[in-house]
Amino acid sequence: MQADMNGCEGLLLRSVGGLYLVETAEHELRECRARGIFRKMNISPSAGDRVRIEYESDGTGIITEILPRKNHLIRPPLANLDYLVFVVSTCEPAPNFLILDKFIAVAKYKDIDCIIAVTKNDLKVMHDFENIYRSAVRKIFVIDYDDENTFLSLYDMLGGKVSAFTGNSGVGKSTLLNHIDSSLQLETGEISKKLGRGRHTTRQAELFKLKNGGYIADTPGFSTFETNKYEIIYKDELKYCFSEFEEFEGKCRYPDCGHTSEEGCAVIEAVGKGIIPRSRYDSYLAMYEEAKQLKEWEAAGRK
């Protein structure tokens, strides 16, 4: 679609100080402002949004419409993600499985496919990791920088998609991204030359374009994760965020089974038989207890 004075549609790449960088269908970069109506509607344009822009007489771009989103994350603010890529190191730092499981649950709730990239395998091997998470995510990549196929296959999967990379600080996220696409120029230590910013100095997300037509957001590292700060998941909805439970739905003695302590629970039986990984189920119980504390009025205020 031609970017002319009548306007066009585009992909929002970043927002800084009320200015938005939009890539049009003709691959032109346009700096735009947003209509005030969005603020009144309590809607904020986010990286990943497909937007409609129109032009004033002086050529200034104005975002007039945010097209329907297929998903949206609250923090970092990202829209229309195809993949969330979780970078997990085998050591230094050791993985926090509860945090990982919380992220995966939010992604499942938002209908975003999850990918796990395991780094630092030369320092330590995590036995059974793939068996634990094979049913929970779309794909697991065990990264070996001496074997380029391990990261180029991940790169190929990102082609034409909008993805976000996230992971605990120090897991080697920047190193992996540089191997995927050296034009990103990310320094190890989570400092971006392109942005000229240091570690964790912004919560604004930005999309970078890959050579294969994909887009990625490099999000700040995390050390803690409270699910309800990122997305409201009520306790009755949480069981649907664990893919391993799906084949056992409807097989419990009670139709409203919460899979926590009920007699005749097919999920608990599957855990006992080793069909569902114990660590994943323990994460579910911890998240269920957190969800029980959620007040409806608090959730309403966060929507």
N, C-alpha and C positions, 0 to 999 in steps of 0.2 A: 504494500500500500504506500503510495507516494506521500512523503511528508511535505504537504503544501500548506498554504495559508488557511485551508479549510480544516486542517487538523488530521490526526491519524491515531493509530493505536501503537502502543509500545510496551516494553518491559522496564519496570523501575529497577535500577541498579543500586542506588544509594540515596540517602537523605541526610543532609547536613545543614543545620541552622535554617530550616524552612525552605531550603532549595533541594530539588530532586533531579537526579540525573536519570534520564530515560533514553533507552535505545529503541529507535523506531524500527519498523519492519524493513526499512532500507538500510539498517545498520548505522544510522546516523545517531550521534549522541546529542541530546538536547537537554539543556538545563531549564527546569520548569519550576513554577510555583503552583501551589494547590489552591483550589477554591475554598473560601472561608466556610462554605456549607459543611465541609467534612468535620471541621472542629465543632460546629453546632450539633452534628450528628454523632459526635464522639467516635469518629472513625479517623484513623491515622494511616496514610499510605505507607506501605512497608516494602522493603526490597523483595522482589519476586512478584509483586503485583503486576497484573496486566491492566494498563490504564489507557484511557482516552485523553488525548491532549488536543487542544485547539490553540490557535495563535492570534494574539492581538495585532493591531495595526503596525506596531513597532517590531513584530516578530517574536515577542516574548511568548514562551510556551506556558499554557495553563492546563493543569490536570483538572478535567471536568468530570471524570467518571472513573471509579475503580470497578473494573469488571468482576463478575462473580468469582469468588475464590473457591478452590477445591479443598484448601486447608489453610490454617493460619496459626503460627506460634506466637505466644505472648512475649516471651523473652528467650532468646533475642527475637525481635519482631521480623518474621519471615513469612512469606506467603507462597502458596502453590508449589511446595516442595514435592519432588518425586522421591528423593532418597535422603535419609539421615545417615551419615557415615560416622560410626563411633570408632575412634582410634583408641585402642587398648594396648598398653605395654605389658609384657610379661613380668617386668620388674622395674624398679627405679623410675616411677612409682609402681608399686604393686596394684593390681586392679581392685577396685571397689565394686563388687558384684551387685550390691544393693542399689548403688547409684546407677549403674549400667541398666539394671532391670527397671528402674523408675523411668529412665529415658525411653527404653523400648516400649514401656506401657503407654507413655504419652504419645509416642509415634503411632502405635497401633490404634489408639483412640482417635487420632487425627487422620488415620488412613494414609500414613506415610510408610513406605517400605524402608526397612532398616538393613544396613550393611555394617559388618564389623571388620576392621582392619587390625590385625594383631602385629605389633612391632616388638623389636628387641628380642627376637627369637634366638639370636646368636648368644645372648647372655643367659637365657633360661627358657625352657620349654614348658608350656602349660599343658599338662596331660589332661585329657578328657574335656578340654574347653570346647572343642568343636562339637562333641557329643551333647554337651549341655545346651548349646545355643543353636544347633542346627535347625530345630523346629521353631525357634523364636524369631529368626531373622531371614531376610531374603538370601543373603550370601555372606560367607566368611572368607576373607583373604588373609593368608598367613604371609606376611611380607618378609622377603629376603632380598636385600639390595644387591646381592651377588647373582641373583636370578631375576632379570628384568621382567620376565613373564609374570611374576607375582604382583607387581604394581602396574604393569601395562594392561593387564587384564581388568584391573579395577578402573583404570583410565578409560578403557573401551566401554565399560558399562556406564560410565557417566556421560557419554556422548549424547548430545541433544536433550539432556535432562537438567533439571534444577536441583542442586544438592547442597547440603550443609555438612561441613566437617565439625565434629566436636569431640572433646575428650579431656581428660584430666591434664592439668599443666605438667609438661615434662614428658609426655608420652611419645613425642616425636612427630607431632602433627605437621609442623612446618617442614621437617625433613621429608616426610612422605609427600606433601603437596609439591615440593620442589622437584622430586623425582617424577611425579605425575606430569608436571608442566613447569619447566625451568623459567618460563617467562613471568611467573608469579613473583619471583625474586624475594621470597620470604626468608629471613634470617632465622637460624635456629635460636631459640630463646623467645619465640613468639613476637618478633619485631618485624614489621612490614616496611620495606623500603618504599613501596608504592604509596603507602599511606603516611609514612613518616611518623608513625606513632609507636609508643612503647607498650609494654605489656598491660593489658586490661584497662586501658585509658578510655575506652568507649564501649557502650553497649549497642551502638548502632551497627547493624549488619550491612554488609556490602557484598554484592555479587561480582565475581570476576569471571570473565569469559575464557574458556579453555579453547585450545586450538581445534578440538573436535566438535565445537558447537555447543558444548555443555556449559553450565554456569555453576560456580561453587561459591559458598559463603564460608569463610573461615571465622568461626565464632570464638569468643574468649574461652579460655580453659576454665574448668570448674573444679571446686573442691568439695562442695556440698550441693545437694539437690533436694528441694522440697517440692514434691510433685504439684501441690496445689498453688504454688507461686507461678507455675508455668501453664497449668491447665487444670480445671476442675474435673475430677473424676470421683463420682460418688461411689460408695462401697458396693452398691448393687450393680454398678456398671464395670467395676474393676475386673471381674472374672472374664469379661469379654476382651480384655487387653492382654491376656496370656494365651498365645496360640496353642500351647500344649493342652489347654483345657477343652478345646473345641470338640474333639472326638468323643468327649465324655458328657457333653451337655445333653440333658434329657435322660440320662441314665442313673441319676441319683434317686434315692428313695423319695425325697421331698422335692417338688417342682421349684421351690424358691430357695434351694440349697445355696449357701454362701461359700461352701467348700472350706470351712474353717475347722469345725469340730462335730459336724452333724453325723449321726449314724446312717449307714448306708450311702455315704458319699462316694461316688465313683472316682472323683478326683483324688481323694485321700487314699483310696485303695490303689490307684495307679501310682501314687507317690511311694507307697509301701512296697510295691512290686518293682520299683526302679524304672517305671515307664516314663514318669515325669520326674525330672531332676530335682533332688531335695533342695538344692540351693535356690532354684527358681521358685519353688513352693514357699520356702522360708521368706523370700522377698515379698511374695504375694501376701503372706500373713502380716508382715511388718507394714506394708502399704495399706492393708485392710484396716489395721488398727488406727493408722493416721487418718484414713478416710472417715472412720467412725466419729472422729472429733470435729469434722467439718460441719459448721453451722450453715443452714440454708441462706440465712441473711448475709453471711460473709461471702458466700459464693455469688449471690445476686449482686453484691457490690463490686465483684471482680469482673463480671461479664461486660 
